[in-house]
Amino acid sequence: MISQQEALELLGRERENQKMWDDKGEQSLGEEILLLGYYVDQARAKWKAEGQPEWGALKEIQKIGAIALRALENHSEG
């Protein structure tokens, strides 16, 4: 198990990785939600297919967290 701070650092690194690919803020909230659903499905499939330590599913969860963070950045008001 890791600390909350370490988990937030993982999300931060994943968020920075996403920015390298596409961070124009052009995704609609609906597109963000569809992406979240896609990666939840990916995490579920990897979790079902893996044993311990379920690394693949946890990688997908990092993506989910970072996409959710991006959605908040792009669509929330001050």
C-alpha angles and dihedrals in degrees: 000000000000131000124260089251092054090048090052089050090054090052090048092053092048090049091052089050090053091052089059090061105038129339105150093126090236097127115107118228088252091056090049090052092049090051090050090052092048093053092044087056090048092050091048092051093048092046091052092048099045138069124206132355090026091207095162093054091048091052089055090050089055088055091048092052093048093047089050089050090050091050090054091048093049101040109028124093123225 
